[in-house]
């Protein structure tokens, strides 16, 4: 497969998607049946040009199957108080082992998302229950962004976000 340029997320966008936003991901089966799942945080690897998204394996089984078979993954990051929403698509999704610091990343996400929703009147217990999953049941999908869209409701919804392109990683690079 030929290497494609990697979309480089600007630092503000990287902070936004790794913060206390609502994260949902989707893919589809070979016959077009959609698979969707709420995520439990993400890690942005600016040097590698990759995003890793964390899920509860039992709830994400269809999504993981579909995304790893086709490589197609769309992830929506939405900030509940403002409705600011960004969609990032990839074509090379694959299962990845959880790395050092990933559990801390998931726990930080849970706390940040709970704080975001508490501000809107939800209880922290309710939010933490929504995001409850034993550590050993977490799985990670990693992908290279191939398209970014403004999905915030309004006149600009659906418009592409055009970040700087960077060259693909060198052969054999992680």
Residue pairs with C-beta under 8 A, 6 or more apart in sequence:
3 168
4 144
4 146
4 168
5 165
5 166
5 167
5 168
6 49
6 144
6 145
6 165
6 166
6 167
6 168
6 169
7 49
7 144
7 145
7 146
7 147
7 148
7 163
7 165
8 46
8 49
8 163
8 164
8 165
8 166
9 17
9 44
9 46
9 51
9 145
9 148
9 163
10 163
10 164
11 46
13 86
13 148
13 161
13 163
14 44
14 46
16 77
16 79
16 84
16 86
17 23
17 42
17 44
17 51
17 77
17 86
17 88
18 41
18 42
18 43
18 44
18 105
18 109
19 79
19 112
20 109
20 111
20 112
20 113
20 114
20 115
20 116
21 77
21 78
21 79
21 80
21 113
21 116
22 38
22 76
22 77
22 78
22 79
22 80
22 113
23 38
23 39
23 40
23 41
23 42
23 53
23 75
23 76
23 77
23 78
24 36
24 37
24 38
24 39
24 75
24 76
24 78
25 36
25 37
25 39
25 53
25 55
25 63
25 67
25 73
25 74
25 75
25 76
25 141
26 34
26 35
26 36
26 37
26 63
26 73
26 74
26 75
26 76
27 34
27 35
27 63
27 66
27 67
27 70
27 72
27 73
27 74
27 93
28 34
28 35
28 66
28 70
28 72
29 35
29 62
29 65
29 66
29 69
30 69
30 70
35 62
35 63
35 65
35 66
35 67
36 63
37 55
37 56
37 59
37 60
37 62
37 63
38 55
38 59
38 130
38 131
39 53
39 54
39 55
39 75
40 54
40 55
40 56
40 106
40 109
40 110
40 131
40 133
40 138
41 53
41 54
41 105
41 106
41 108
41 109
41 110
42 51
42 52
42 53
42 54
42 75
42 77
42 105
42 109
43 51
43 52
43 54
43 101
43 102
43 105
44 51
45 51
45 52
48 169
48 173
48 174
49 144
49 145
49 166
49 168
49 169
50 142
50 143
50 144
51 75
51 88
51 90
51 142
51 143
51 144
51 145
52 96
52 102
52 140
52 141
52 142
53 73
53 75
53 140
53 141
53 142
53 143
54 98
54 102
54 105
54 106
54 109
54 138
54 139
54 140
55 63
55 64
55 138
55 139
55 140
55 141
56 133
56 137
56 138
56 139
57 64
57 137
57 138
57 139
58 137
60 139
63 141
64 95
64 139
64 141
66 72
67 73
67 93
67 141
67 143
68 93
68 94
68 95
68 141
70 93
71 90
71 91
71 92
71 93
71 94
71 143
72 89
72 90
72 91
72 93
73 89
73 90
73 93
73 141
73 143
74 87
74 88
74 89
74 90
75 87
75 88
75 89
75 90
76 85
76 86
76 87
76 151
77 85
77 86
77 87
77 88
78 84
78 85
78 86
78 151
79 85
79 116
80 116
80 117
80 120
81 116
81 119
81 120
83 152
83 153
84 152
85 150
85 151
85 152
85 153
86 148
86 149
86 150
86 151
86 152
86 161
87 148
87 149
87 151
88 145
88 147
88 148
88 149
89 145
89 146
89 147
89 148
89 149
90 143
90 144
90 145
90 146
91 143
91 144
91 146
92 143
92 144
92 146
93 141
93 142
93 143
94 141
94 142
94 143
95 139
95 140
95 141
95 142
96 140
96 141
96 142
97 140
98 138
98 139
98 140
102 138
102 140
103 135
103 138
106 135
106 138
109 131
110 127
110 128
110 131
113 127
113 131
114 124
114 127
114 128
114 131
115 124
117 126
117 127
118 124
118 127
147 160
148 160
148 161
148 162
148 163
149 158
149 159
149 160
149 161
150 156
150 157
150 158
150 159
150 160
150 161
151 157
151 158
